[in-house]
Amino acid sequence: MEKILDRKIKIIWDFRGPNAARTAEHYLKHLEEFVVVEELKFDLSGVEHFGPTHSIAFLVVAEFELKEVKDILKPHRGQVYTGDL
């Protein structure tokens, strides 16, 4: 069983409207730059599209990094990440 601080957290930004997909893709570029500058433990990020007017950009962080990253980037929501890196 993994320790709580070893968990991976997927933090999510929702984008809605006719430009949601393009906005999410653009925001992803900034997330990728942030990972490099801040030297985060993981470099998993991406976008998901749920329809023509709803897309998300996401970043997976180690739980010990969560508070600092949340304070800087202000994600809309998050969830425990259970996928492989």
PDB file of N, CA, C and O in Angstrom:
ATOM      1  N   MET A   1       0.850  -1.184   0.000  1.00  0.00           N
ATOM      2  CA  MET A   1       0.000   0.000   0.000  1.00  0.00           C
ATOM      3  C   MET A   1       0.892   1.243   0.000  1.00  0.00           C
ATOM      4  O   MET A   1       1.812   1.363   0.810  1.00  0.00           O
ATOM      5  N   GLU A   2       0.603   2.168  -0.927  1.00  0.00           N
ATOM      6  CA  GLU A   2       1.460   3.338  -0.997  1.00  0.00           C
ATOM      7  C   GLU A   2       1.112   4.349   0.090  1.00  0.00           C
ATOM      8  O   GLU A   2      -0.039   4.481   0.507  1.00  0.00           O
ATOM      9  N   LYS A   3       2.132   5.042   0.526  1.00  0.00           N
ATOM     10  CA  LYS A   3       1.931   6.081   1.527  1.00  0.00           C
ATOM     11  C   LYS A   3       1.182   7.248   0.903  1.00  0.00           C
ATOM     12  O   LYS A   3       1.257   7.459  -0.308  1.00  0.00           O
ATOM     13  N   ILE A   4       0.472   7.997   1.709  1.00  0.00           N
ATOM     14  CA  ILE A   4      -0.327   9.109   1.194  1.00  0.00           C
ATOM     15  C   ILE A   4       0.539  10.104   0.424  1.00  0.00           C
ATOM     16  O   ILE A   4       0.139  10.554  -0.650  1.00  0.00           O
ATOM     17  N   LEU A   5       1.699  10.454   0.939  1.00  0.00           N
ATOM     18  CA  LEU A   5       2.524  11.450   0.259  1.00  0.00           C
ATOM     19  C   LEU A   5       3.205  10.908  -0.990  1.00  0.00           C
ATOM     20  O   LEU A   5       3.811  11.671  -1.743  1.00  0.00           O
ATOM     21  N   ASP A   6       3.110   9.586  -1.223  1.00  0.00           N
ATOM     22  CA  ASP A   6       3.664   8.997  -2.435  1.00  0.00           C
ATOM     23  C   ASP A   6       2.631   8.940  -3.560  1.00  0.00           C
ATOM     24  O   ASP A   6       2.955   8.564  -4.687  1.00  0.00           O
ATOM     25  N   ARG A   7       1.397   9.311  -3.252  1.00  0.00           N
ATOM     26  CA  ARG A   7       0.353   9.241  -4.284  1.00  0.00           C
ATOM     27  C   ARG A   7       0.613  10.257  -5.386  1.00  0.00           C
ATOM     28  O   ARG A   7       1.276  11.274  -5.186  1.00  0.00           O
ATOM     29  N   LYS A   8       0.070   9.947  -6.548  1.00  0.00           N
ATOM     30  CA  LYS A   8       0.134  10.859  -7.687  1.00  0.00           C
ATOM     31  C   LYS A   8      -1.243  11.523  -7.810  1.00  0.00           C
ATOM     32  O   LYS A   8      -2.274  10.855  -7.721  1.00  0.00           O
ATOM     33  N   ILE A   9      -1.245  12.837  -8.015  1.00  0.00           N
ATOM     34  CA  ILE A   9      -2.481  13.597  -8.114  1.00  0.00           C
ATOM     35  C   ILE A   9      -2.581  14.228  -9.497  1.00  0.00           C
ATOM     36  O   ILE A   9      -1.645  14.878  -9.962  1.00  0.00           O
ATOM     37  N   LYS A  10      -3.724  14.030 -10.149  1.00  0.00           N
ATOM     38  CA  LYS A  10      -3.994  14.631 -11.454  1.00  0.00           C
ATOM     39  C   LYS A  10      -4.765  15.926 -11.189  1.00  0.00           C
ATOM     40  O   LYS A  10      -5.913  15.902 -10.746  1.00  0.00           O
ATOM     41  N   ILE A  11      -4.111  17.049 -11.470  1.00  0.00           N
ATOM     42  CA  ILE A  11      -4.795  18.326 -11.301  1.00  0.00           C
ATOM     43  C   ILE A  11      -5.296  18.784 -12.674  1.00  0.00           C
ATOM     44  O   ILE A  11      -4.631  18.608 -13.695  1.00  0.00           O
ATOM     45  N   ILE A  12      -6.486  19.373 -12.657  1.00  0.00           N
ATOM     46  CA  ILE A  12      -7.249  19.553 -13.887  1.00  0.00           C
ATOM     47  C   ILE A  12      -7.750  20.991 -14.032  1.00  0.00           C
ATOM     48  O   ILE A  12      -8.194  21.623 -13.074  1.00  0.00           O
ATOM     49  N   TRP A  13      -7.660  21.474 -15.262  1.00  0.00           N
ATOM     50  CA  TRP A  13      -8.234  22.766 -15.639  1.00  0.00           C
ATOM     51  C   TRP A  13      -9.289  22.493 -16.708  1.00  0.00           C
ATOM     52  O   TRP A  13      -8.994  21.899 -17.746  1.00  0.00           O
ATOM     53  N   ASP A  14     -10.510  22.927 -16.449  1.00  0.00           N
ATOM     54  CA  ASP A  14     -11.609  22.755 -17.403  1.00  0.00           C
ATOM     55  C   ASP A  14     -11.715  23.980 -18.305  1.00  0.00           C
ATOM     56  O   ASP A  14     -11.594  25.117 -17.850  1.00  0.00           O
ATOM     57  N   PHE A  15     -11.940  23.729 -19.578  1.00  0.00           N
ATOM     58  CA  PHE A  15     -12.175  24.799 -20.546  1.00  0.00           C
ATOM     59  C   PHE A  15     -13.460  24.479 -21.287  1.00  0.00           C
ATOM     60  O   PHE A  15     -13.659  23.359 -21.758  1.00  0.00           O
ATOM     61  N   ARG A  16     -14.323  25.469 -21.382  1.00  0.00           N
ATOM     62  CA  ARG A  16     -15.628  25.273 -22.016  1.00  0.00           C
ATOM     63  C   ARG A  16     -15.871  26.365 -23.052  1.00  0.00           C
ATOM     64  O   ARG A  16     -15.345  27.474 -22.958  1.00  0.00           O
ATOM     65  N   GLY A  17     -16.670  26.019 -24.023  1.00  0.00           N
ATOM     66  CA  GLY A  17     -17.009  26.962 -25.072  1.00  0.00           C
ATOM     67  C   GLY A  17     -16.455  26.515 -26.413  1.00  0.00           C
ATOM     68  O   GLY A  17     -15.790  25.483 -26.499  1.00  0.00           O
ATOM     69  N   PRO A  18     -16.723  27.282 -27.459  1.00  0.00           N
ATOM     70  CA  PRO A  18     -16.314  26.871 -28.807  1.00  0.00           C
ATOM     71  C   PRO A  18     -14.796  26.791 -28.995  1.00  0.00           C
ATOM     72  O   PRO A  18     -14.331  26.110 -29.909  1.00  0.00           O
ATOM     73  N   ASN A  19     -14.025  27.467 -28.159  1.00  0.00           N
ATOM     74  CA  ASN A  19     -12.560  27.430 -28.278  1.00  0.00           C
ATOM     75  C   ASN A  19     -11.912  26.544 -27.218  1.00  0.00           C
ATOM     76  O   ASN A  19     -10.706  26.641 -26.991  1.00  0.00           O
ATOM     77  N   ALA A  20     -12.691  25.685 -26.568  1.00  0.00           N
ATOM     78  CA  ALA A  20     -12.178  24.882 -25.456  1.00  0.00           C
ATOM     79  C   ALA A  20     -10.970  24.032 -25.854  1.00  0.00           C
ATOM     80  O   ALA A  20      -9.973  24.006 -25.133  1.00  0.00           O
ATOM     81  N   ALA A  21     -11.045  23.350 -26.968  1.00  0.00           N
ATOM     82  CA  ALA A  21      -9.948  22.461 -27.377  1.00  0.00           C
ATOM     83  C   ALA A  21      -8.666  23.252 -27.613  1.00  0.00           C
ATOM     84  O   ALA A  21      -7.595  22.866 -27.144  1.00  0.00           O
ATOM     85  N   ARG A  22      -8.778  24.345 -28.332  1.00  0.00           N
ATOM     86  CA  ARG A  22      -7.594  25.154 -28.628  1.00  0.00           C
ATOM     87  C   ARG A  22      -7.015  25.780 -27.358  1.00  0.00           C
ATOM     88  O   ARG A  22      -5.796  25.866 -27.205  1.00  0.00           O
ATOM     89  N   THR A  23      -7.880  26.210 -26.461  1.00  0.00           N
ATOM     90  CA  THR A  23      -7.407  26.803 -25.206  1.00  0.00           C
ATOM     91  C   THR A  23      -6.693  25.763 -24.351  1.00  0.00           C
ATOM     92  O   THR A  23      -5.649  26.054 -23.767  1.00  0.00           O
ATOM     93  N   ALA A  24      -7.243  24.556 -24.271  1.00  0.00           N
ATOM     94  CA  ALA A  24      -6.608  23.487 -23.494  1.00  0.00           C
ATOM     95  C   ALA A  24      -5.234  23.139 -24.065  1.00  0.00           C
ATOM     96  O   ALA A  24      -4.278  22.954 -23.313  1.00  0.00           O
ATOM     97  N   GLU A  25      -5.136  23.051 -25.381  1.00  0.00           N
ATOM     98  CA  GLU A  25      -3.846  22.746 -26.024  1.00  0.00           C
ATOM     99  C   GLU A  25      -2.822  23.846 -25.731  1.00  0.00           C
ATOM    100  O   GLU A  25      -1.653  23.558 -25.477  1.00  0.00           O
ATOM    101  N   HIS A  26      -3.256  25.079 -25.766  1.00  0.00           N
ATOM    102  CA  HIS A  26      -2.355  26.195 -25.461  1.00  0.00           C
ATOM    103  C   HIS A  26      -1.918  26.154 -23.996  1.00  0.00           C
ATOM    104  O   HIS A  26      -0.742  26.350 -23.690  1.00  0.00           O
ATOM    105  N   TYR A  27      -2.853  25.902 -23.106  1.00  0.00           N
ATOM    106  CA  TYR A  27      -2.530  25.861 -21.680  1.00  0.00           C
ATOM    107  C   TYR A  27      -1.541  24.731 -21.382  1.00  0.00           C
ATOM    108  O   TYR A  27      -0.692  24.860 -20.500  1.00  0.00           O
ATOM    109  N   LEU A  28      -1.658  23.625 -22.120  1.00  0.00           N
ATOM    110  CA  LEU A  28      -0.739  22.504 -21.951  1.00  0.00           C
ATOM    111  C   LEU A  28       0.709  22.937 -22.174  1.00  0.00           C
ATOM    112  O   LEU A  28       1.607  22.473 -21.472  1.00  0.00           O
ATOM    113  N   LYS A  29       0.938  23.807 -23.129  1.00  0.00           N
ATOM    114  CA  LYS A  29       2.307  24.287 -23.379  1.00  0.00           C
ATOM    115  C   LYS A  29       2.874  24.973 -22.137  1.00  0.00           C
ATOM    116  O   LYS A  29       4.044  24.796 -21.799  1.00  0.00           O
ATOM    117  N   HIS A  30       2.031  25.758 -21.462  1.00  0.00           N
ATOM    118  CA  HIS A  30       2.481  26.431 -20.244  1.00  0.00           C
ATOM    119  C   HIS A  30       2.730  25.430 -19.117  1.00  0.00           C
ATOM    120  O   HIS A  30       3.673  25.590 -18.343  1.00  0.00           O
ATOM    121  N   LEU A  31       1.898  24.410 -19.022  1.00  0.00           N
ATOM    122  CA  LEU A  31       2.118  23.383 -17.995  1.00  0.00           C
ATOM    123  C   LEU A  31       3.439  22.648 -18.230  1.00  0.00           C
ATOM    124  O   LEU A  31       4.184  22.386 -17.285  1.00  0.00           O
ATOM    125  N   GLU A  32       3.726  22.320 -19.480  1.00  0.00           N
ATOM    126  CA  GLU A  32       4.983  21.635 -19.803  1.00  0.00           C
ATOM    127  C   GLU A  32       6.187  22.508 -19.456  1.00  0.00           C
ATOM    128  O   GLU A  32       7.191  22.002 -18.954  1.00  0.00           O
ATOM    129  N   GLU A  33       6.099  23.790 -19.713  1.00  0.00           N
ATOM    130  CA  GLU A  33       7.183  24.712 -19.344  1.00  0.00           C
ATOM    131  C   GLU A  33       7.338  24.769 -17.825  1.00  0.00           C
ATOM    132  O   GLU A  33       8.458  24.792 -17.315  1.00  0.00           O
ATOM    133  N   PHE A  34       6.226  24.791 -17.109  1.00  0.00           N
ATOM    134  CA  PHE A  34       6.247  24.850 -15.645  1.00  0.00           C
ATOM    135  C   PHE A  34       6.941  23.619 -15.059  1.00  0.00           C
ATOM    136  O   PHE A  34       7.714  23.742 -14.109  1.00  0.00           O
ATOM    137  N   VAL A  35       6.676  22.444 -15.612  1.00  0.00           N
ATOM    138  CA  VAL A  35       7.295  21.205 -15.132  1.00  0.00           C
ATOM    139  C   VAL A  35       8.811  21.308 -15.216  1.00  0.00           C
ATOM    140  O   VAL A  35       9.515  20.899 -14.292  1.00  0.00           O
ATOM    141  N   VAL A  36       9.316  21.850 -16.315  1.00  0.00           N
ATOM    142  CA  VAL A  36      10.759  21.972 -16.513  1.00  0.00           C
ATOM    143  C   VAL A  36      11.350  22.992 -15.547  1.00  0.00           C
ATOM    144  O   VAL A  36      12.344  22.712 -14.877  1.00  0.00           O
ATOM    145  N   VAL A  37      10.749  24.157 -15.476  1.00  0.00           N
ATOM    146  CA  VAL A  37      11.277  25.239 -14.636  1.00  0.00           C
ATOM    147  C   VAL A  37      11.276  24.844 -13.165  1.00  0.00           C
ATOM    148  O   VAL A  37      12.246  25.098 -12.450  1.00  0.00           O
ATOM    149  N   GLU A  38      10.190  24.224 -12.712  1.00  0.00           N
ATOM    150  CA  GLU A  38      10.056  23.872 -11.291  1.00  0.00           C
ATOM    151  C   GLU A  38      10.671  22.513 -10.945  1.00  0.00           C
ATOM    152  O   GLU A  38      10.701  22.122  -9.778  1.00  0.00           O
ATOM    153  N   GLU A  39      11.164  21.794 -11.966  1.00  0.00           N
ATOM    154  CA  GLU A  39      11.793  20.489 -11.768  1.00  0.00           C
ATOM    155  C   GLU A  39      10.893  19.543 -10.973  1.00  0.00           C
ATOM    156  O   GLU A  39      11.306  18.967  -9.966  1.00  0.00           O
ATOM    157  N   LEU A  40       9.656  19.396 -11.448  1.00  0.00           N
ATOM    158  CA  LEU A  40       8.709  18.514 -10.772  1.00  0.00           C
ATOM    159  C   LEU A  40       9.106  17.058 -10.945  1.00  0.00           C
ATOM    160  O   LEU A  40       9.817  16.702 -11.885  1.00  0.00           O
ATOM    161  N   LYS A  41       8.643  16.227 -10.036  1.00  0.00           N
ATOM    162  CA  LYS A  41       9.013  14.813 -10.027  1.00  0.00           C
ATOM    163  C   LYS A  41       8.542  14.086 -11.286  1.00  0.00           C
ATOM    164  O   LYS A  41       9.278  13.275 -11.848  1.00  0.00           O
ATOM    165  N   PHE A  42       7.324  14.374 -11.728  1.00  0.00           N
ATOM    166  CA  PHE A  42       6.768  13.710 -12.902  1.00  0.00           C
ATOM    167  C   PHE A  42       6.621  14.706 -14.035  1.00  0.00           C
ATOM    168  O   PHE A  42       6.534  15.913 -13.806  1.00  0.00           O
ATOM    169  N   ASP A  43       6.592  14.196 -15.264  1.00  0.00           N
ATOM    170  CA  ASP A  43       6.397  15.093 -16.406  1.00  0.00           C
ATOM    171  C   ASP A  43       5.204  14.643 -17.249  1.00  0.00           C
ATOM    172  O   ASP A  43       5.207  14.779 -18.472  1.00  0.00           O
ATOM    173  N   LEU A  44       4.195  14.111 -16.582  1.00  0.00           N
ATOM    174  CA  LEU A  44       3.001  13.662 -17.284  1.00  0.00           C
ATOM    175  C   LEU A  44       1.962  14.776 -17.313  1.00  0.00           C
ATOM    176  O   LEU A  44       1.512  15.256 -16.272  1.00  0.00           O
ATOM    177  N   SER A  45       1.593  15.174 -18.513  1.00  0.00           N
ATOM    178  CA  SER A  45       0.564  16.195 -18.699  1.00  0.00           C
ATOM    179  C   SER A  45      -0.123  15.883 -20.015  1.00  0.00           C
ATOM    180  O   SER A  45       0.368  15.085 -20.812  1.00  0.00           O
ATOM    181  N   GLY A  46      -1.259  16.517 -20.233  1.00  0.00           N
ATOM    182  CA  GLY A  46      -1.955  16.270 -21.485  1.00  0.00           C
ATOM    183  C   GLY A  46      -3.268  17.008 -21.542  1.00  0.00           C
ATOM    184  O   GLY A  46      -3.590  17.831 -20.685  1.00  0.00           O
ATOM    185  N   VAL A  47      -4.021  16.687 -22.585  1.00  0.00           N
ATOM    186  CA  VAL A  47      -5.357  17.242 -22.756  1.00  0.00           C
ATOM    187  C   VAL A  47      -6.318  16.095 -23.039  1.00  0.00           C
ATOM    188  O   VAL A  47      -5.928  15.048 -23.555  1.00  0.00           O
ATOM    189  N   GLU A  48      -7.564  16.313 -22.694  1.00  0.00           N
ATOM    190  CA  GLU A  48      -8.633  15.383 -23.032  1.00  0.00           C
ATOM    191  C   GLU A  48      -9.798  16.214 -23.538  1.00  0.00           C
ATOM    192  O   GLU A  48     -10.079  17.297 -23.025  1.00  0.00           O
ATOM    193  N   HIS A  49     -10.471  15.687 -24.555  1.00  0.00           N
ATOM    194  CA  HIS A  49     -11.605  16.388 -25.144  1.00  0.00           C
ATOM    195  C   HIS A  49     -12.860  15.562 -24.890  1.00  0.00           C
ATOM    196  O   HIS A  49     -12.890  14.366 -25.180  1.00  0.00           O
ATOM    197  N   PHE A  50     -13.884  16.193 -24.353  1.00  0.00           N
ATOM    198  CA  PHE A  50     -15.124  15.510 -24.010  1.00  0.00           C
ATOM    199  C   PHE A  50     -16.272  15.898 -24.927  1.00  0.00           C
ATOM    200  O   PHE A  50     -17.398  15.440 -24.734  1.00  0.00           O
ATOM    201  N   GLY A  51     -16.012  16.705 -25.886  1.00  0.00           N
ATOM    202  CA  GLY A  51     -17.015  17.173 -26.826  1.00  0.00           C
ATOM    203  C   GLY A  51     -16.527  18.457 -27.451  1.00  0.00           C
ATOM    204  O   GLY A  51     -15.438  18.928 -27.123  1.00  0.00           O
ATOM    205  N   PRO A  52     -17.303  19.032 -28.340  1.00  0.00           N
ATOM    206  CA  PRO A  52     -16.845  20.241 -29.029  1.00  0.00           C
ATOM    207  C   PRO A  52     -16.739  21.470 -28.132  1.00  0.00           C
ATOM    208  O   PRO A  52     -16.124  22.464 -28.515  1.00  0.00           O
ATOM    209  N   THR A  53     -17.334  21.411 -26.939  1.00  0.00           N
ATOM    210  CA  THR A  53     -17.300  22.594 -26.072  1.00  0.00           C
ATOM    211  C   THR A  53     -16.757  22.312 -24.676  1.00  0.00           C
ATOM    212  O   THR A  53     -16.935  23.131 -23.774  1.00  0.00           O
ATOM    213  N   HIS A  54     -16.097  21.169 -24.477  1.00  0.00           N
ATOM    214  CA  HIS A  54     -15.501  20.877 -23.166  1.00  0.00           C
ATOM    215  C   HIS A  54     -14.207  20.090 -23.350  1.00  0.00           C
ATOM    216  O   HIS A  54     -14.202  18.975 -23.872  1.00  0.00           O
ATOM    217  N   SER A  55     -13.120  20.698 -22.909  1.00  0.00           N
ATOM    218  CA  SER A  55     -11.799  20.060 -22.923  1.00  0.00           C
ATOM    219  C   SER A  55     -11.114  20.362 -21.607  1.00  0.00           C
ATOM    220  O   SER A  55     -11.443  21.330 -20.922  1.00  0.00           O
ATOM    221  N   ILE A  56     -10.151  19.513 -21.266  1.00  0.00           N
ATOM    222  CA  ILE A  56      -9.359  19.763 -20.067  1.00  0.00           C
ATOM    223  C   ILE A  56      -7.881  19.706 -20.408  1.00  0.00           C
ATOM    224  O   ILE A  56      -7.466  19.050 -21.364  1.00  0.00           O
ATOM    225  N   ALA A  57      -7.103  20.406 -19.605  1.00  0.00           N
ATOM    226  CA  ALA A  57      -5.653  20.250 -19.574  1.00  0.00           C
ATOM    227  C   ALA A  57      -5.357  19.695 -18.189  1.00  0.00           C
ATOM    228  O   ALA A  57      -6.000  20.077 -17.211  1.00  0.00           O
ATOM    229  N   PHE A  58      -4.375  18.787 -18.105  1.00  0.00           N
ATOM    230  CA  PHE A  58      -4.064  18.205 -16.803  1.00  0.00           C
ATOM    231  C   PHE A  58      -2.572  18.048 -16.610  1.00  0.00           C
ATOM    232  O   PHE A  58      -1.790  18.035 -17.562  1.00  0.00           O
ATOM    233  N   LEU A  59      -2.203  17.929 -15.344  1.00  0.00           N
ATOM    234  CA  LEU A  59      -0.821  17.741 -14.935  1.00  0.00           C
ATOM    235  C   LEU A  59      -0.826  16.770 -13.763  1.00  0.00           C
ATOM    236  O   LEU A  59      -1.603  16.940 -12.823  1.00  0.00           O
ATOM    237  N   VAL A  60       0.027  15.761 -13.808  1.00  0.00           N
ATOM    238  CA  VAL A  60       0.149  14.813 -12.705  1.00  0.00           C
ATOM    239  C   VAL A  60       1.339  15.228 -11.859  1.00  0.00           C
ATOM    240  O   VAL A  60       2.448  15.398 -12.367  1.00  0.00           O
ATOM    241  N   VAL A  61       1.098  15.391 -10.552  1.00  0.00           N
ATOM    242  CA  VAL A  61       2.142  15.803  -9.620  1.00  0.00           C
ATOM    243  C   VAL A  61       2.218  14.812  -8.459  1.00  0.00           C
ATOM    244  O   VAL A  61       1.256  14.103  -8.162  1.00  0.00           O
ATOM    245  N   ALA A  62       3.364  14.780  -7.821  1.00  0.00           N
ATOM    246  CA  ALA A  62       3.509  14.004  -6.588  1.00  0.00           C
ATOM    247  C   ALA A  62       2.748  14.744  -5.487  1.00  0.00           C
ATOM    248  O   ALA A  62       2.721  15.974  -5.465  1.00  0.00           O
ATOM    249  N   GLU A  63       2.142  14.004  -4.592  1.00  0.00           N
ATOM    250  CA  GLU A  63       1.319  14.651  -3.571  1.00  0.00           C
ATOM    251  C   GLU A  63       2.114  15.635  -2.719  1.00  0.00           C
ATOM    252  O   GLU A  63       1.562  16.645  -2.283  1.00  0.00           O
ATOM    253  N   PHE A  64       3.389  15.369  -2.471  1.00  0.00           N
ATOM    254  CA  PHE A  64       4.167  16.312  -1.667  1.00  0.00           C
ATOM    255  C   PHE A  64       4.375  17.642  -2.383  1.00  0.00           C
ATOM    256  O   PHE A  64       4.701  18.641  -1.741  1.00  0.00           O
ATOM    257  N   GLU A  65       4.190  17.673  -3.711  1.00  0.00           N
ATOM    258  CA  GLU A  65       4.315  18.914  -4.480  1.00  0.00           C
ATOM    259  C   GLU A  65       2.981  19.643  -4.626  1.00  0.00           C
ATOM    260  O   GLU A  65       2.947  20.791  -5.071  1.00  0.00           O
ATOM    261  N   LEU A  66       1.891  18.989  -4.257  1.00  0.00           N
ATOM    262  CA  LEU A  66       0.554  19.480  -4.570  1.00  0.00           C
ATOM    263  C   LEU A  66       0.264  20.873  -4.032  1.00  0.00           C
ATOM    264  O   LEU A  66      -0.203  21.728  -4.784  1.00  0.00           O
ATOM    265  N   LYS A  67       0.522  21.124  -2.770  1.00  0.00           N
ATOM    266  CA  LYS A  67       0.161  22.422  -2.185  1.00  0.00           C
ATOM    267  C   LYS A  67       0.842  23.570  -2.919  1.00  0.00           C
ATOM    268  O   LYS A  67       0.192  24.553  -3.275  1.00  0.00           O
ATOM    269  N   GLU A  68       2.139  23.450  -3.145  1.00  0.00           N
ATOM    270  CA  GLU A  68       2.867  24.527  -3.821  1.00  0.00           C
ATOM    271  C   GLU A  68       2.361  24.724  -5.255  1.00  0.00           C
ATOM    272  O   GLU A  68       2.155  25.857  -5.692  1.00  0.00           O
ATOM    273  N   VAL A  69       2.165  23.630  -5.977  1.00  0.00           N
ATOM    274  CA  VAL A  69       1.695  23.736  -7.359  1.00  0.00           C
ATOM    275  C   VAL A  69       0.288  24.323  -7.399  1.00  0.00           C
ATOM    276  O   VAL A  69      -0.001  25.173  -8.241  1.00  0.00           O
ATOM    277  N   LYS A  70      -0.594  23.879  -6.497  1.00  0.00           N
ATOM    278  CA  LYS A  70      -1.955  24.423  -6.440  1.00  0.00           C
ATOM    279  C   LYS A  70      -1.950  25.916  -6.176  1.00  0.00           C
ATOM    280  O   LYS A  70      -2.708  26.662  -6.796  1.00  0.00           O
ATOM    281  N   ASP A  71      -1.100  26.356  -5.260  1.00  0.00           N
ATOM    282  CA  ASP A  71      -1.043  27.783  -4.930  1.00  0.00           C
ATOM    283  C   ASP A  71      -0.590  28.626  -6.121  1.00  0.00           C
ATOM    284  O   ASP A  71      -1.030  29.764  -6.285  1.00  0.00           O
ATOM    285  N   ILE A  72       0.281  28.071  -6.942  1.00  0.00           N
ATOM    286  CA  ILE A  72       0.809  28.815  -8.087  1.00  0.00           C
ATOM    287  C   ILE A  72      -0.138  28.748  -9.289  1.00  0.00           C
ATOM    288  O   ILE A  72      -0.426  29.769  -9.912  1.00  0.00           O
ATOM    289  N   LEU A  73      -0.619  27.547  -9.611  1.00  0.00           N
ATOM    290  CA  LEU A  73      -1.353  27.348 -10.863  1.00  0.00           C
ATOM    291  C   LEU A  73      -2.875  27.398 -10.744  1.00  0.00           C
ATOM    292  O   LEU A  73      -3.562  27.534 -11.757  1.00  0.00           O
ATOM    293  N   LYS A  74      -3.409  27.292  -9.541  1.00  0.00           N
ATOM    294  CA  LYS A  74      -4.860  27.395  -9.314  1.00  0.00           C
ATOM    295  C   LYS A  74      -5.697  26.458 -10.196  1.00  0.00           C
ATOM    296  O   LYS A  74      -6.522  26.929 -10.980  1.00  0.00           O
ATOM    297  N   PRO A  75      -5.495  25.144 -10.078  1.00  0.00           N
ATOM    298  CA  PRO A  75      -6.315  24.220 -10.869  1.00  0.00           C
ATOM    299  C   PRO A  75      -7.778  24.278 -10.430  1.00  0.00           C
ATOM    300  O   PRO A  75      -8.088  24.705  -9.318  1.00  0.00           O
ATOM    301  N   HIS A  76      -8.660  23.846 -11.311  1.00  0.00           N
ATOM    302  CA  HIS A  76     -10.083  23.835 -11.009  1.00  0.00           C
ATOM    303  C   HIS A  76     -10.476  22.663 -10.124  1.00  0.00           C
ATOM    304  O   HIS A  76     -11.386  22.776  -9.302  1.00  0.00           O
ATOM    305  N   ARG A  77      -9.787  21.536 -10.292  1.00  0.00           N
ATOM    306  CA  ARG A  77     -10.111  20.343  -9.511  1.00  0.00           C
ATOM    307  C   ARG A  77      -8.959  19.357  -9.596  1.00  0.00           C
ATOM    308  O   ARG A  77      -7.969  19.596 -10.289  1.00  0.00           O
ATOM    309  N   GLY A  78      -9.099  18.255  -8.888  1.00  0.00           N
ATOM    310  CA  GLY A  78      -8.060  17.233  -8.907  1.00  0.00           C
ATOM    311  C   GLY A  78      -8.622  15.894  -8.493  1.00  0.00           C
ATOM    312  O   GLY A  78      -9.733  15.793  -7.972  1.00  0.00           O
ATOM    313  N   GLN A  79      -7.822  14.861  -8.737  1.00  0.00           N
ATOM    314  CA  GLN A  79      -8.202  13.507  -8.351  1.00  0.00           C
ATOM    315  C   GLN A  79      -6.947  12.666  -8.220  1.00  0.00           C
ATOM    316  O   GLN A  79      -5.905  13.001  -8.783  1.00  0.00           O
ATOM    317  N   VAL A  80      -7.045  11.580  -7.481  1.00  0.00           N
ATOM    318  CA  VAL A  80      -5.915  10.674  -7.352  1.00  0.00           C
ATOM    319  C   VAL A  80      -5.697  10.034  -8.713  1.00  0.00           C
ATOM    320  O   VAL A  80      -6.647   9.577  -9.348  1.00  0.00           O
ATOM    321  N   TYR A  81      -4.454  10.000  -9.160  1.00  0.00           N
ATOM    322  CA  TYR A  81      -4.095   9.429 -10.458  1.00  0.00           C
ATOM    323  C   TYR A  81      -3.686   7.980 -10.252  1.00  0.00           C
ATOM    324  O   TYR A  81      -2.791   7.693  -9.457  1.00  0.00           O
ATOM    325  N   THR A  82      -4.326   7.078 -10.954  1.00  0.00           N
ATOM    326  CA  THR A  82      -4.032   5.651 -10.776  1.00  0.00           C
ATOM    327  C   THR A  82      -3.376   5.011 -11.992  1.00  0.00           C
ATOM    328  O   THR A  82      -3.102   3.811 -11.989  1.00  0.00           O
ATOM    329  N   GLY A  83      -3.126   5.791 -13.017  1.00  0.00           N
ATOM    330  CA  GLY A  83      -2.502   5.256 -14.232  1.00  0.00           C
ATOM    331  C   GLY A  83      -0.999   5.120 -14.082  1.00  0.00           C
ATOM    332  O   GLY A  83      -0.412   5.506 -13.072  1.00  0.00           O
ATOM    333  N   ASP A  84      -0.403   4.566 -15.108  1.00  0.00           N
ATOM    334  CA  ASP A  84       1.053   4.420 -15.145  1.00  0.00           C
ATOM    335  C   ASP A  84       1.693   5.695 -15.665  1.00  0.00           C
ATOM    336  O   ASP A  84       1.091   6.447 -16.432  1.00  0.00           O
ATOM    337  N   LEU A  85       2.913   5.920 -15.236  1.00  0.00           N
ATOM    338  CA  LEU A  85       3.653   7.093 -15.731  1.00  0.00           C
ATOM    339  C   LEU A  85       4.576   6.680 -16.840  1.00  0.00           C
ATOM    340  O   LEU A  85       5.289   7.517 -17.393  1.00  0.00           O
TER     341      LEU A  85
END
